[in-house]
Amino acid sequence: MKTYCLIIIIFTTNILFSQVGTNGQDRTEEGRPVKEYNLTIAESNITLAGVTANGITVNGGIPAPTLEFVEGDLAIINVTNKMEVETSIHWHGIILPNFYDGVPYLTTPPIKPNETFQYRIPINQTGTYWYHSHTMLQEQKGVYGSIVIQPKEKLLSYDKELVVVLSDWTNEKAENVLKNLKRGNEWYQVRKGTSVPLSRAISQNAFGAQLKMWRDRMEGADIADIYYPVFLSNGQDLAKYPEFNPGEKVRLRFINAAASTYFWLDFGGGNPQIVSSDGVDVQPVSKNRFLFAIAETYDIIVSIPNGTLEITATAQDGSGHTSIQIGSGVLFPATVIDRPDKVAMMKQMANMDMKMGAPAIIGNLKRNTPKYLKEKYGMKMDMSHDHMNMEDDHEINGHREKDTNKVSEMPMVKTNHKHMQHQDNSIKDTAKFDYDTRKTYFNYDFLKATQPTTFPVDAQVNELLLNLTGNMNRYVWSINGVPLSETDKIKIKGGEVTRITLNNLTMMHHPMHLHGHYFRVVNKNGERSPLKHTVNVPPMEQVTIEFYNEEYGDWFFHCHVLYHMMSGMARIFSYDTPRDERMEAYPVKKLIHESNQYFHWGLARLGSNFNEVVLTSSNIRNEFGLRGEFDYKENAEIEISYNRYLNSWVRLYVGVNAENESPDSFDRINTVVVSGIKYFSPYMFSLDLSIDHQLRPRIRLDREFLLFPRIFLEGEYEYRADFGWVNDFENGADFEEETEWLIGLSYILSRNFSIQGNYNNQYGWGGGLLVRF
């Protein structure tokens, strides 16, 4: 009897995994029907938001063509690069040979200019998936498309289907977007109207909450980083499909291909039933509204009413939306979700027993262990759940590991869905969609697998704690306070289970995606927790995922907010198997250091009283800077420095400072070597303590904040003393001091320009222009 049960368990486990594929899948090419596509990637001028801007098309369009296959096919996809830079294609959610996963320099060679690369993928799964570039920021500019894989036998009842690719679009160069985020430019929040000026916080009795945010070095409750002039459904802000008829059941295959936008999906009717998530069938569930994370896919069956069914996808921060309309006749409108009340969010956060502002980069890895970060920051709650108990003393690559010898004994199986009853797990949509109501959507409890998804009996379990860390101050994002460029691979072994606690210590949602695997998202459904390839981790909350190690090679794991990934929130899981010989000429360090590239920016203050220029070149740990100021009476000071960040808040620096010794004269220039420490303090003050080689100490303090919707208040203070330890004073004094301070207001006009007025105690009153470049 025991032998018979064991055979049944093994058999049913293999059946379920045949839907999503495993290392044990049949990857031979012989005998399969061949489905071949040719894709050409090229730069093109695109007009999507009333402005013609540079984009990247695939076969001349955005989004790229839908690739359709049938389970059991051999997919041959020839990708030709017509650009002057490298490109790549990653097949998101597809279980495939490691060499074709499409991460350049890690698994797959980059596609060089004017070259063609052929991907050969045995199709062993069904469902809705997508593909996109994994080279730099090309995904933002249009390199994304859909994949539909039909089963050999239809399992669900519906009449027609429609693919809907959601995305966001910027008219800016994506590289400039990331540069503006790195420099701390507040323009995007101001442009969207999502910033919270101090005047608003005070008027809504939230000054105390604002102080707490400042104490934790945070400007406010952040939801989305970037301003987008338009959001798209299949390349249009409003996509219409009048060809569908009343009474028809339509399978909508939704893909969130946005670079950095979560969407609230809302249905105007049609009795929407979620039947699949990330390509894997789930127990059908009614949902009129849900939060759609970046890089996820959902298949939803709707019944077309006697009219036009509208579905809206509203950006999570309420800054815009896109819609699709299906059918013809009277409109069944969907709701455009209102903007969240960020002041109310701040108040609620202030009342919670938690410490925010975990560092994006840490200095002492021995002290700042993952467990220490988890205990110091975030919610102060009882984490007695045995999945969270990480008391063992050994770590791998800075990630806590725990070994156990037993996992749940239920097998994974797959069943026919034709006779499956659906559950109604929808939340009643209230007129007041406040923050408390929104938070009830921030989990996956509504997703229930059709059968148990647990792993083989007695598989060894390795537990990892991965804290998601980062902040907006320098726009560095990381895991456990360590960006990708500063960490080793996470080693895993075949035949074992990897269980990960994803603990979000930031104020933003993070869609975490693992290449080449499906993982269980542990939820209230226990043994029927769903299988996914991408999971949303809400702010200041944690999610447990687990997967069976049954692959080979190296696999990327990263946040799918494109700009977070490119700023360091990523890891590499490695089976520690020999690297494919075809990758010998493509060192993985190139990929790793893409998130640590230098960005360059400047600021010019052109005033009637004095002028100032600030130039910066910075990566994660290193920064080169130049600051100079001069008036119209031969008074000038210039300082060039090199800064080294020890952690997110502290940096050491050394430089050279030169200024005229006598007022209103360049006859004598005093040049000194200066060294010091800079500290970004609680309440967001920038403090600079230094001393030069003439033993003259100096202290600088400056602060800027948004006072009204477009008006910034800035203040600077500098004090320097000379005690005569090196210099002799002409007047016989034994002490000299110099104080300079400034207070001013600026009105932001655009991303690059502000008008400003200020008073400087040395230069007097003045006004002019601030130019950011």
WOUR-V33343 format. One record per run of one state. SS is the DSSP state (alpha for helix, beta for strand, coil for the rest). FROM is the first residue (numbers start at 1). TO is the last residue. If there is no record, write none. Layout:
# WOUR-V33343
SS,FROM,TO
SS,FROM,TO
This chain:
# WOUR-V33343
coil,1,1
alpha,2,20
coil,21,33
beta,34,47
coil,48,51
beta,52,58
coil,59,60
beta,61,61
coil,62,63
beta,64,70
coil,71,73
beta,74,81
coil,82,86
beta,87,87
coil,88,89
beta,90,92
coil,93,97
alpha,98,100
coil,101,103
beta,104,104
coil,105,107
beta,108,108
coil,109,110
beta,111,111
coil,112,115
beta,116,122
coil,123,126
beta,127,132
coil,133,137
alpha,138,141
coil,142,143
beta,144,150
coil,151,159
beta,160,169
coil,170,173
alpha,174,183
coil,184,186
alpha,187,192
coil,193,197
alpha,198,203
coil,204,206
alpha,207,215
coil,216,229
beta,230,233
coil,234,235
beta,236,236
coil,237,237
beta,238,241
coil,242,248
beta,249,256
coil,257,262
beta,263,267
coil,268,272
beta,273,277
coil,278,279
beta,280,286
coil,287,288
beta,289,292
coil,293,296
beta,297,303
coil,304,307
beta,308,315
coil,316,320
beta,321,327
coil,328,330
beta,331,332
coil,333,341
alpha,342,351
coil,352,353
beta,354,355
coil,356,369
alpha,370,376
coil,377,377
beta,378,379
coil,380,394
beta,395,396
coil,397,398
beta,399,400
coil,401,401
beta,402,404
coil,405,422
beta,423,423
coil,424,434
alpha,435,439
coil,440,448
beta,449,449
coil,450,460
beta,461,471
coil,472,475
beta,476,479
coil,480,481
beta,482,482
coil,483,483
alpha,484,486
coil,487,489
beta,490,491
coil,492,496
beta,497,504
coil,505,509
beta,510,514
coil,515,518
beta,519,521
coil,522,525
alpha,526,528
coil,529,530
beta,531,532
coil,533,533
beta,534,537
coil,538,541
beta,542,548
coil,549,553
beta,554,559
coil,560,561
alpha,562,565
coil,566,569
beta,570,574
coil,575,580
alpha,581,583
coil,584,588
alpha,589,596
coil,597,598
beta,599,607
coil,608,610
beta,611,618
coil,619,621
beta,622,630
coil,631,635
beta,636,645
coil,646,649
beta,650,660
coil,661,668
beta,669,680
coil,681,685
beta,686,692
coil,693,696
beta,697,708
coil,709,710
beta,711,722
coil,723,735
beta,736,748
coil,749,752
beta,753,760
coil,761,763
beta,764,772
coil,773,773
